[in-house]
Amino acid sequence: MPSPARAPQSLTIGALGTGSTATDCSKRRSSRHQQLDAWEEETLSEAIELARFVNLRLRSGFVVAGIELSSEPMVDPLGREAVAHTRVVGRRFSVLIRAGLSDAELSVTLYHEILEAAAVASVSAPLAVIEFNEADFERAARAMHDMVGLASPENLDRMLEHFGFSDD
Ligand SMILES: [Zn+2]
């Protein structure tokens, strides 16, 4: 059995007790909103059902243990506005996302959180993501959304495959 993953320091913002790490994702909302406006027209008739992601087993043995929406304002440890917070324990992710996002924003946020959590949870993350910072994860998440559409269980696996996470 591999030992539990240790997060690279550069990706860890705040420890949440033994064996767990967390990522807080602040977004530059103004520029992001502008970019998402165009996407929203295409995706208006679709919707993301968060229930489909709960207890979802992904590529490389990652598990989305839970996804919740928060109606409370969220801030990162530096006091900046945050859109999402993901707790990583081993290969299990618990994602908290601010309520009230559009489907397109929620989609990009899901891609971002899962890719970042997968990188944090990996003992040796694929080269493609090992040096990603927050802006890189956001850019990758937008690119996935653009390329394959709204986040879905299948599309999250596609993203992990695209970034080199192995199927084991
Ligand atoms: Zn992030």
Residues whose N, C-alpha, C, O or C-beta is under 5 A from the ligand:
A	BS01	ZN	D24 C25 E116 E134 F137
